[in-house]
Amino acid sequence: MAAAAEPGARAWLGGGSPLLGSPTSSPELGAGSRSRSGPGSGPGSGPERAGARPPGPAALGHIFRKVTLTKPTFCHLCSDFIWGLAGILCDACNFMSHEKCLKHVRTPCASVAPSLVHVPVAHCFGPRGLYKRKFCGVCRKGLEAPGLRCEVCELHVHLDCVPFACSDCRQCHRDGYRDHDLHLHHWREGNLPSGARCEVCRKTCGSSDVLAGLRCEWCGVQAHSVCSTALAPECTFGRLRTMVLPPACVRLLSRNFSKMHCFRISESTTPEPGEGEDSVDASAPAGPGRELVVPESSKCPLQTLKIFDGNDSVLRNHSRAITVPRQARNQEVLEAALRAYYITEDPQHFQLQALPQPAQAGDLGALGRFWSGGTVEEEGSRGPGARDGAEAWIIRARPRTQEVLKIYPAWLKVGVAYVSIRVTPQSTARTVVQEVLPLLGCQDEGPESFQLVEALMGSRQVQRTVLAAEEPLLDRLHDIRQTSLRQMGQTRFYVAENRAVAPRVSLFVGGLPPGLSLQEYSSLLDEAVASKAGLVSVSHVYSTQGAVVLDVACFAEAERLYMLVRDTSVHGRLLTALVPICQHTKLPPDCRPLLVFVNPKSGGLKGRDLLCSFRKLLNPHQVFELTNGGPLPGFHVFSQVPCFRVLVCGGDGTVGWVLAALEEMRHRLACPEPAVAILPLGTGNDLGRVLRWGAGYSGEDPFSVLVSVDEADAVLMDRWTILLDAHETGSGEDGVADAEPPKVVQMSNYCGIGIDAELSLDFHQAREEEPGKFTSRFHNKGVYVRVGLQKISHSRSLHREIRLQVERREVELPSIEGLIFINIPSWGSGADLWGSDSDSRFEKPRMDDGLLEVVGVTGVMHMGQVQGGLRSGIRIAQGAYFRVTLLKATPVQVDGEPWVQAPGHMIISAAGPKVHMLRKAKQKPKKSGTPKDVRAEGTPAPEGDSK
């Protein structure tokens, strides 16, 4: 037995994300040699793959050989063209290199990458798509066919390579209770911009031809693989360090919740490889290890074989195809089969077993007989060409009487990364723990206080299992290999303290009826999902929005409730369930994290792309999709953060939605007045124009957007409350028979009554009928113009159908078709409705002066002239309190959201405290500002007051 020493290394075990040390000693690897691992120990290892500096030139698992190049090829290390006809290729992962660059290789082979992961964290793969000029992180080939992309990091993979991707995604939260060392760089190889510059040598390190170069997924620093060793290992989060929510400040007991659940990412309908799909197409381009190298002079006929790596792949019908000459020896076929599954162990430990046709067809009876005792093809037992009758083969591990197994410490602060012990038929989980503790310096500890934990580090989920004390370990290893040889390479064993961790999982449940009490919500949930009273309690109630937060004291019950709530309807409305996180208040002094809300339905597909970009640039825990529970979950998660900012990506309606939720949550927030920035994705985007964020998002770099938010200035803006009180008017031709209950809406930009609301209503109805056509601002404006032309001769004499009081004083209305209350100097996609002319009757308008301006328009023609800058509206009044009486049912719109309001009263008044908005800083100082610019300035708001 031996211990791999690594001074200062620490290993931990958290729910799904254990922090691991890594070995430092392993044999040297030269061109043409193979890296073989001891049985059961996994391949030879080097320093960490994720979260640490790239490893040294020691054995990285590659199977290098010299090859003859037949087409233009680039080096995967220096990204330069390989001149001549000779190159160095890894048979397992397709890593290509100059012979001179071989000694500088730091990138581990895909066959050993899982064993080098520092912090096993599963990926969040989104829907399949075409990613041009991107390369697979497993086989290193281009993504010419549809592939998958992790929604949290920059990993791109082929669909067939997903099972072989190691769990090296970013660690974005604490999972358990432990101290943290310095936050290290998290390197991701390749897929850099073509103009990327190395942080060390300042030369180009990106490539559009091969998978080359490194990039830290937290701070964004880029470097050559060789140059990265010159950088400090600590990551400072780069330019966005004040906006990023540090992982050490976030705690989440996730246990069996997937990363997709924790990050609130909509799960893809893409099936797992082998689920509902045929096996790999034999006619597809050969992947790593699928072709056996044949001399050019040889004209031997070739055959394609299906290879399975265990019982699980047979059940799923998930095979890998290899192409070999019919005259190839069984040993050569076995080596090609092992390479297809990225297995670089000694082929002497494996053998091929023919799979009968009934078993291939899914006959469970045949499978049972096959697994209970099938015929094994021994090397040399059959002559060349004897494989003609069998097209499918399964790789089996030969029986072993003993193995050398690596055991990693978990929760224990020790000076070694792992210890190696010999496992015999008499070894059980208890005896292994007893043998490991003295090697870890814990000889004074009682073995009964520790347990052996098995962790399966899958690319989609990291699962752990506590082994029974008397479970034979050698049999356990045999069962894992029978299930899947690939899984054996992704399995680790830890010795962990056997202490009970009191689970406390928070579940956010939305979609409930609003206005209920805590007892009523508890009874409703108990009836709908049969929650257990002793394990589930309601910790927060958001009555006005119909949402509660449940505290669950059992992982199994939390998982059951989560899955059940998502398929449950209450009063005809489908419930939503989210897994919020518990924040630590120990943020760095200069940290002011950004809470991001994205409406993926806004701006066509741009909202969805921005959602993915912000998850990668920031911590995914601070990015929320508004179609999944609305703004409330985000504000709940940030309720204890002492100082933060908000970015809303959407149209003016989305901004109003978030501001309304902020107003309701203000008294529950430790930062009651966070400043709000806007990334305009709607059609009009009037508020975004006023605050200098532009007329609409047109594909700017998301990183530049975040930098602009960080540099933006805080200003104040008025918010207004509109009380809609309909009353009974009889049963006249235009009347309504029943009175509607009063309701309150919030306004930020403007409120329109009459013709402009009627146009908005027609546009809204057209969009509801065919939402797929309204994916661009140009098309939306075209529809709006068409609707306006249809109303050009329409007249309803609005001034005869409404009454207006300003500051309780009756105001006589001129002959108009529309009445508009404006709070900002932008209306109808940037038009100046009030105008810039001075008027002694009114004060100069400002967005924070506590006053609204009332303007009238005479019809569609007048509105068109205003939007063209030829005219302004008819100035009617200015004040802080308004009462409008509607004599007939009239179209009304508030911040672009239209409806038909029944006869009654509308009371408009200030909505309490002003809101803090972020105005984009000017790029270049202007010599003189227009009156419109002056009115949009507002009063600077010191954000120190919001802490």
BAZA-677804 format. One line per 4 residues: number of its first residue (from 1); for each residue x, y, z of C-alpha. Coordinates in steps of 0.02 Angstrom, whole numbers, plus 50000, padded with zeros to 5 digits. Layout:
! residues N
NUM) X Y Z  ...
//
This chain:
! residues 947
1) 50000 50000 50000  50057 50177 49969  50005 50355 49996  50023 50490 49866
5) 50091 50640 49959  50037 50814 49915  50075 50942 50049  49927 51049 50093
9) 49805 50951 49986  49629 50939 50053  49488 50823 50003  49306 50845 50045
13) 49140 50762 50012  48987 50869 49983  48820 50825 49908  48869 50790 49730
17) 49023 50904 49726  49170 50834 49825  49331 50933 49818  49472 50817 49776
21) 49658 50821 49782  49754 50734 49645  49908 50624 49634  50074 50689 49584
25) 50176 50536 49541  50157 50440 49379  50271 50367 49246  50340 50473 49107
29) 50259 50458 48936  50351 50472 48771  50295 50458 48591  50236 50285 48550
33) 50220 50228 48731  50060 50185 48822  49997 50240 48991  49929 50090 49085
37) 49849 50092 49256  49843 49961 49389  49684 49860 49403  49547 49954 49489
41) 49652 50106 49524  49605 50206 49370  49731 50277 49248  49888 50364 49302
45) 49854 50540 49361  49929 50713 49359  49879 50877 49437  49699 50938 49433
49) 49605 50962 49270  49479 51088 49334  49506 51220 49464  49696 51215 49463
53) 49850 51244 49358  49870 51129 49207  49971 50972 49244  50153 50944 49207
57) 50224 50835 49070  50205 50677 49173  50094 50537 49110  49932 50613 49047
61) 49857 50454 48980  49894 50486 48796  49935 50344 48677  50050 50437 48560
65) 50115 50370 48395  50193 50445 48241  50075 50459 48093  50087 50511 47912
69) 49983 50665 47873  49876 50663 47717  49789 50832 47737  49827 51003 47814
73) 49841 50980 48002  49870 51097 48149  49955 51067 48315  49836 51060 48465
77) 49967 51137 48579  50038 51286 48484  49897 51291 48353  50028 51313 48214
81) 50024 51220 48050  50118 51054 48051  50239 51061 47905  50297 50899 47828
85) 50215 50728 47824  50241 50672 48004  50143 50713 48161  50114 50642 48334
89) 49936 50579 48366  49851 50510 48521  49751 50355 48472  49624 50385 48611
93) 49579 50570 48606  49647 50627 48436  49769 50752 48512  49888 50803 48371
97) 50056 50883 48402  50223 50930 48327  50358 50812 48384  50449 50961 48458
101) 50293 51011 48557  50268 50840 48634  50373 50876 48788  50268 51031 48826
105) 50099 50944 48822  49996 50984 48977  49824 50927 48918  49768 50758 48987
109) 49691 50627 48875  49503 50604 48879  49535 50428 48942  49606 50489 49108
113) 49522 50659 49122  49390 50598 49248  49526 50543 49367  49606 50716 49361
117) 49451 50817 49401  49481 50927 49552  49298 50962 49593  49174 50841 49511
121) 49028 50949 49456  48900 50889 49328  48861 50985 49169  48695 51061 49116
125) 48675 51016 48933  48545 51115 48838  48452 51064 48680  48552 51002 48534
129) 48601 51130 48405  48724 51175 48269  48879 51259 48339  48987 51314 48195
133) 49175 51324 48215  49165 51236 48384  49257 51078 48436  49207 50932 48546
137) 49293 50933 48716  49304 50742 48716  49358 50682 48543  49428 50854 48493
141) 49342 50848 48322  49234 50985 48247  49048 50992 48283  48992 50967 48104
145) 48835 50876 48160  48714 50942 48294  48796 50938 48464  48765 50990 48643
149) 48827 51140 48743  48837 51158 48931  48728 51304 48988  48852 51348 49127
153) 49024 51325 49051  49098 51325 48875  49101 51136 48851  49040 51078 48680
157) 49019 50893 48643  48950 50776 48512  48792 50688 48565  48884 50522 48560
161) 49026 50592 48668  48916 50648 48814  48941 50488 48916  49129 50513 48906
165) 49132 50697 48957  49205 50715 49130  49111 50809 49266  49221 50963 49267
169) 49092 51102 49259  49110 51258 49365  49081 51242 49552  48957 51382 49586
173) 48908 51352 49767  48955 51269 49929  48874 51101 49956  48888 51067 50142
177) 48988 51149 50281  49172 51171 50251  49308 51301 50246  49372 51358 50078
181) 49546 51386 50015  49585 51516 49885  49473 51516 49732  49577 51444 49590
185) 49564 51465 49402  49444 51347 49316  49523 51312 49147  49427 51260 48992
189) 49522 51211 48836  49486 51277 48662  49342 51362 48573  49419 51532 48606
193) 49388 51681 48492  49506 51682 48344  49584 51846 48403  49610 51792 48585
197) 49776 51851 48658  49881 51756 48784  49892 51844 48951  50075 51796 48968
201) 50157 51812 48797  50024 51925 48718  50024 51817 48561  49869 51742 48482
205) 49811 51589 48579  49642 51558 48498  49615 51449 48346  49472 51414 48228
209) 49558 51257 48163  49587 51151 48318  49545 51139 48503  49687 51243 48575
213) 49718 51374 48709  49648 51391 48885  49521 51510 48962  49472 51531 49144
217) 49284 51519 49153  49274 51639 49300  49392 51782 49263  49403 51757 49074
221) 49594 51760 49066  49660 51671 48911  49828 51589 48886  49924 51455 48794
225) 49930 51288 48882  50117 51309 48910  50103 51491 48965  49965 51457 49091
229) 50091 51385 49213  50166 51559 49232  50002 51632 49297  49958 51641 49480
233) 49841 51497 49526  49719 51610 49618  49572 51678 49519  49514 51856 49555
237) 49355 51847 49446  49427 51978 49327  49339 52137 49272  49170 52077 49336
241) 49232 52033 49510  49118 52160 49596  48965 52092 49503  48993 51905 49521
245) 48912 51813 49665  49063 51719 49737  49036 51530 49749  49103 51530 49927
249) 48959 51645 49977  48823 51527 49916  48767 51371 50008  48650 51241 49935
253) 48612 51069 50002  48565 50991 49836  48595 50806 49867  48499 50718 49728
257) 48437 50874 49640  48517 50890 49470  48614 51043 49418  48473 51084 49297
261) 48355 51097 49445  48474 51199 49552  48507 51326 49415  48323 51332 49360
265) 48372 51282 49183  48233 51212 49075  48271 51030 49044  48303 50978 48866
269) 48197 50849 48779  48355 50777 48702  48362 50591 48748  48512 50519 48833
273) 48628 50430 48711  48555 50259 48685  48382 50302 48752  48255 50286 48615
277) 48392 50294 48484  48478 50166 48378  48659 50128 48410  48794 50231 48329
281) 48779 50230 48141  48917 50128 48067  48922 50242 47917  48956 50394 48024
285) 49129 50471 48021  49246 50366 48127  49274 50436 48300  49422 50405 48414
289) 49476 50225 48411  49341 50170 48289  49463 50129 48150  49607 50009 48159
293) 49761 50076 48071  49791 49979 47911  49947 49996 47802  49911 50087 47640
297) 49977 49941 47538  49852 49825 47618  49688 49795 47527  49606 49687 47659
301) 49417 49697 47664  49349 49792 47812  49205 49753 47928  49110 49859 48054
305) 49074 49790 48227  48960 49851 48364  49046 49860 48532  48960 49868 48702
309) 49050 49905 48865  48932 49818 48986  48757 49761 49029  48691 49938 49041
313) 48742 49983 48863  48663 49823 48799  48498 49863 48883  48502 50040 48813
317) 48561 49977 48642  48701 50105 48652  48851 50039 48559  49007 50110 48480
321) 49054 50059 48303  49231 50011 48255  49297 49971 48081  49431 49836 48071
325) 49507 49725 47935  49430 49553 47926  49605 49479 47945  49643 49576 48105
329) 49692 49475 48258  49574 49473 48406  49703 49568 48509  49701 49709 48383
333) 49512 49712 48383  49509 49716 48572  49628 49865 48576  49520 49959 48450
337) 49365 49921 48554  49450 49986 48713  49502 50145 48625  49323 50172 48569
341) 49275 50182 48753  49429 50283 48803  49499 50140 48906  49689 50140 48912
345) 49716 50001 49038  49814 49845 48991  49713 49745 48863  49768 49586 48955
349) 49637 49628 49086  49494 49620 48960  49417 49502 48834  49284 49508 48698
353) 49120 49413 48712  49005 49385 48564  48828 49451 48588  48693 49334 48518
357) 48565 49400 48395  48416 49377 48514  48508 49478 48647  48543 49615 48519
361) 48358 49623 48480  48317 49657 48663  48255 49481 48711  48263 49489 48900
365) 48264 49301 48915  48411 49287 48798  48499 49426 48892  48475 49335 49056
369) 48546 49173 48987  48688 49270 48906  48736 49358 49068  48723 49200 49171
373) 48846 49108 49063  48898 49160 48888  49041 49103 48778  49197 49210 48787
377) 49311 49231 48640  49488 49203 48698  49630 49282 48601  49690 49166 48466
381) 49549 49041 48493  49479 49079 48320  49568 49113 48159  49564 49273 48055
385) 49396 49304 47976  49303 49199 48104  49209 49353 48164  49097 49350 48012
389) 48950 49277 48105  48949 49401 48252  48920 49585 48222  48903 49638 48404
393) 49028 49610 48543  49038 49658 48725  49199 49700 48819  49216 49603 48980
397) 49343 49624 49119  49433 49464 49165  49404 49401 49343  49529 49472 49467
401) 49580 49398 49633  49643 49565 49699  49650 49747 49649  49738 49907 49700
405) 49609 50039 49741  49630 50225 49772  49537 50292 49924  49513 50480 49938
409) 49487 50570 50104  49327 50669 50123  49302 50809 50251  49473 50766 50320
413) 49613 50895 50313  49761 50782 50280  49927 50798 50189  49891 50667 50054
417) 49775 50669 49905  49734 50484 49913  49798 50318 49978  49814 50156 49881
421) 49765 49992 49962  49753 49813 49903  49577 49741 49896  49555 49551 49915
425) 49400 49439 49921  49401 49461 50110  49398 49652 50100  49238 49739 50152
429) 49193 49922 50169  49228 49909 50357  49401 49831 50337  49447 49958 50203
433) 49403 50100 50321  49505 50020 50460  49654 50003 50344  49642 50179 50271
437) 49625 50280 50432  49805 50252 50494  49872 50298 50323  49778 50463 50335
441) 49847 50500 50508  49681 50462 50593  49736 50308 50688  49663 50380 50848
445) 49490 50391 50772  49366 50249 50791  49320 50161 50627  49137 50164 50677
449) 49141 50354 50652  49181 50336 50466  49100 50262 50313  49149 50217 50136
453) 49061 50317 50001  49054 50275 49816  49039 50425 49697  48989 50406 49515
457) 49051 50562 49423  48934 50565 49273  48936 50708 49150  48753 50749 49188
461) 48747 50710 49374  48866 50665 49515  48789 50529 49624  48852 50458 49786
465) 48809 50297 49879  48854 50249 50057  48915 50069 50056  48856 49946 50188
469) 48990 49903 50315  48995 49717 50269  48983 49738 50080  49124 49643 49991
473) 49222 49774 49896  49295 49659 49764  49121 49600 49716  49066 49781 49709
477) 49204 49823 49585  49159 49671 49481  48976 49725 49475  49024 49900 49419
481) 49130 49832 49277  48992 49713 49225  48871 49860 49218  48989 49976 49123
485) 49177 49984 49102  49157 50169 49067  49073 50196 49235  49218 50111 49322
489) 49333 50248 49260  49211 50379 49326  49192 50301 49499  49288 50353 49654
493) 49286 50294 49834  49298 50408 49985  49314 50381 50170  49202 50509 50255
497) 49151 50549 50431  48991 50460 50477  48903 50612 50546  48723 50657 50520
501) 48696 50819 50425  48529 50897 50466  48451 50926 50294  48360 51088 50264
505) 48302 51107 50085  48204 51261 50030  48074 51241 49893  47991 51390 49811
509) 47812 51352 49758  47720 51476 49647  47557 51480 49552  47449 51469 49708
513) 47291 51573 49732  47338 51746 49799  47274 51824 49958  47274 51670 50072
517) 47343 51653 50248  47484 51539 50304  47361 51409 50372  47261 51412 50211
521) 47416 51386 50104  47473 51242 50216  47303 51158 50201  47299 51186 50013
525) 47471 51108 49986  47430 50964 50103  47276 50927 49999  47364 50948 49831
529) 47528 50855 49862  47502 50770 50031  47650 50855 50115  47707 50776 50278
533) 47674 50891 50425  47823 50833 50526  47947 50862 50384  47877 51013 50291
537) 47843 51188 50356  47805 51354 50272  47945 51479 50305  47893 51625 50192
541) 47724 51678 50125  47704 51797 49977  47517 51812 49984  47493 51948 49853
545) 47585 51844 49723  47521 51673 49773  47687 51595 49822  47764 51512 49974
549) 47935 51445 50023  47938 51273 50104  48071 51211 50223  48092 51023 50204
553) 48189 50922 50332  48213 50767 50224  48303 50752 50057  48187 50615 49994
557) 48031 50714 50039  48102 50871 49957  48136 50777 49797  47962 50699 49799
561) 47878 50867 49827  47981 50950 49691  47934 50823 49558  47751 50816 49614
565) 47722 51003 49625  47779 51031 49445  47639 50916 49383  47503 50983 49498
569) 47368 51111 49459  47272 51212 49588  47112 51297 49533  47157 51260 49353
573) 47330 51341 49365  47490 51239 49351  47607 51261 49498  47792 51304 49482
577) 47930 51234 49591  48106 51302 49610  48253 51260 49721  48311 51427 49793
581) 48477 51446 49880  48528 51504 50051  48648 51651 50044  48793 51686 50160
585) 48811 51868 50205  49001 51862 50207  49023 51948 50039  49187 52037 50000
589) 49180 52221 50049  49182 52282 49869  49059 52151 49804  48893 52214 49738
593) 48821 52062 49646  48707 52086 49498  48535 52004 49500  48489 51967 49319
597) 48313 51939 49254  48291 51882 49073  48129 51866 48977  48172 51734 48845
601) 48013 51776 48748  48074 51954 48715  48180 52000 48566  48150 51840 48468
605) 48287 51715 48511  48403 51847 48584  48330 51827 48758  48374 51642 48759
609) 48551 51676 48699  48576 51811 48830  48515 51694 48965  48650 51569 48921
613) 48785 51704 48904  48749 51782 49074  48751 51611 49158  48927 51586 49092
617) 48992 51761 49130  48918 51767 49305  48866 51640 49435  48713 51546 49368
621) 48632 51566 49539  48611 51753 49505  48526 51734 49335  48338 51703 49330
625) 48220 51661 49188  48060 51762 49209  47950 51631 49126  47995 51513 49268
629) 47912 51588 49422  47930 51773 49381  48041 51898 49475  47991 51840 49650
633) 48114 51693 49666  48260 51806 49622  48216 51936 49752  48188 51800 49880
637) 48360 51727 49847  48441 51899 49863  48337 51953 50012  48486 51942 50132
641) 48616 52019 50016  48662 52188 50093  48694 52277 49927  48655 52222 49750
645) 48600 52288 49580  48471 52224 49457  48479 52200 49268  48313 52172 49176
649) 48325 52101 49000  48159 52128 48913  48035 52258 48851  47954 52399 48948
653) 47818 52280 49007  47950 52163 49079  48034 52309 49168  47869 52361 49244
657) 47838 52182 49300  48004 52176 49393  47981 52349 49469  47809 52300 49533
661) 47881 52143 49614  48022 52249 49690  47894 52368 49764  47804 52223 49849
665) 47966 52145 49912  48049 52306 49968  48012 52284 50153  48085 52107 50152
669) 48252 52152 50071  48413 52192 50163  48445 52309 50015  48274 52392 49998
673) 48321 52507 49854  48430 52415 49727  48467 52511 49568  48393 52436 49409
677) 48475 52432 49237  48390 52387 49074  48442 52285 48923  48300 52328 48801
681) 48230 52178 48707  48055 52241 48668  47982 52342 48524  47963 52518 48594
685) 48094 52516 48734  48054 52696 48784  48125 52682 48959  48284 52604 48890
689) 48302 52750 48770  48283 52879 48908  48414 52792 49016  48534 52782 48866
693) 48527 52592 48849  48475 52612 48668  48326 52579 48557  48350 52391 48571
697) 48479 52255 48590  48564 52218 48425  48689 52083 48471  48818 52178 48574
701) 48945 52078 48672  48861 52025 48837  49025 52057 48928  49024 52238 48868
705) 48844 52253 48926  48893 52199 49101  49039 52321 49103  48919 52461 49055
709) 48804 52412 49197  48950 52416 49318  48997 52592 49259  48818 52659 49253
713) 48756 52802 49363  48607 52787 49480  48462 52909 49452  48288 52923 49527
717) 48124 52894 49437  47944 52917 49490  47824 52771 49499  47637 52795 49489
721) 47488 52697 49553  47328 52685 49449  47170 52634 49542  47039 52564 49422
725) 46867 52570 49501  46729 52516 49381  46549 52549 49432  46379 52486 49375
729) 46310 52589 49232  46152 52496 49189  46118 52394 49035  46137 52523 48898
733) 46205 52485 48729  46385 52524 48779  46366 52489 48964  46404 52339 49072
737) 46281 52249 49181  46397 52207 49327  46529 52308 49414  46709 52247 49409
741) 46809 52237 49571  46936 52378 49596  47114 52339 49545  47280 52429 49557
745) 47415 52437 49423  47586 52518 49427  47651 52639 49295  47828 52691 49252
749) 47822 52763 49075  47650 52818 49019  47464 52780 49024  47358 52802 48867
753) 47169 52814 48850  47084 52808 48680  47162 52789 48509  47341 52743 48557
757) 47276 52610 48678  47161 52545 48542  47307 52523 48423  47407 52435 48559
761) 47260 52320 48593  47242 52272 48410  47429 52240 48399  47423 52135 48559
765) 47279 52030 48493  47369 52000 48328  47524 51943 48423  47421 51825 48532
769) 47347 51743 48378  47513 51712 48290  47655 51734 48417  47781 51646 48305
773) 47780 51789 48179  47822 51924 48306  48007 51888 48327  48085 52051 48265
777) 48062 52235 48303  48052 52274 48117  47905 52156 48091  47820 52218 48249
781) 47828 52399 48192  47762 52348 48021  47610 52269 48102  47586 52423 48210
785) 47586 52535 48054  47461 52422 47967  47345 52427 48118  47361 52617 48123
789) 47314 52636 47940  47156 52537 47972  47108 52662 48107  47155 52820 48013
793) 46975 52871 47979  46911 52812 48147  46834 52942 48264  46754 52917 48434
797) 46763 53095 48507  46853 53040 48664  46833 53211 48746  46646 53178 48758
801) 46669 53007 48839  46785 53051 48983  46804 53182 49119  46972 53239 49189
805) 47014 53314 49359  47190 53375 49398  47228 53410 49582  47038 53396 49610
809) 47008 53533 49481  46902 53499 49327  46997 53522 49164  46907 53553 49001
813) 46969 53439 48863  46994 53494 48682  46932 53390 48537  47047 53237 48549
817) 47047 53052 48511  47178 53002 48638  47232 53059 48812  47407 53013 48871
821) 47491 53033 49042  47681 53032 49021  47815 53011 49154  47968 53001 49040
825) 48015 53104 48885  47992 52958 48766  47833 52884 48695  47792 52769 48550
829) 47970 52708 48514  48063 52868 48555  47943 53008 48505  47943 53171 48604
833) 47758 53190 48640  47773 53341 48756  47891 53437 48643  48041 53546 48682
837) 47960 53718 48671  47959 53817 48834  47789 53856 48911  47763 53972 49059
841) 47608 53875 49112  47706 53717 49155  47866 53670 49241  48007 53588 49144
845) 47967 53402 49147  48084 53279 49234  48066 53094 49267  48089 53121 49454
849) 47994 53284 49485  47840 53201 49558  47732 53266 49414  47647 53189 49264
853) 47617 53278 49100  47448 53258 49013  47448 53265 48824  47311 53242 48694
857) 47317 53178 48514  47185 53207 48382  47201 53041 48292  47313 52918 48201
861) 47377 53052 48081  47429 53162 48228  47517 53015 48312  47613 52980 48152
865) 47669 53161 48141  47728 53156 48322  47829 52998 48291  47904 53077 48136
869) 47958 53230 48235  47845 53349 48137  47729 53395 48281  47707 53374 48467
873) 47553 53330 48566  47424 53451 48636  47481 53502 48810  47335 53491 48929
877) 47393 53484 49110  47530 53442 49234  47506 53377 49410  47529 53243 49542
881) 47349 53183 49566  47224 53142 49429  47047 53075 49424  46978 53015 49257
885) 46796 52967 49238  46756 52847 49096  46577 52862 49035  46592 52715 48915
889) 46701 52559 48899  46866 52628 48833  47033 52552 48781  47171 52588 48908
893) 47357 52544 48904  47490 52559 49038  47671 52541 48986  47618 52449 48828
897) 47498 52326 48912  47322 52360 48841  47146 52310 48892  46967 52376 48881
901) 46919 52465 49041  46738 52466 49096  46652 52631 49138  46707 52700 49305
905) 46848 52799 49384  47036 52798 49362  47138 52880 49500  47322 52913 49464
909) 47438 52960 49607  47620 52941 49660  47670 52763 49715  47774 52799 49868
913) 47965 52801 49860  48051 52839 49697  48142 52695 49615  48329 52693 49583
917) 48372 52665 49401  48541 52646 49316  48580 52765 49174  48716 52713 49054
921) 48868 52825 49064  48904 52934 48914  49039 52869 48800  49095 53043 48747
925) 49049 53207 48831  48934 53314 48727  48962 53502 48706  48781 53545 48731
929) 48629 53440 48774  48458 53457 48699  48311 53497 48811  48258 53316 48793
933) 48424 53257 48863  48409 53375 49010  48238 53311 49055  48298 53131 49049
937) 48442 53162 49168  48348 53152 49331  48426 53177 49502  48579 53069 49542
941) 48539 52943 49676  48680 52893 49796  48674 52704 49806  48747 52707 49978
945) 48572 52741 50040  48515 52574 49975  48627 52472 50083
//
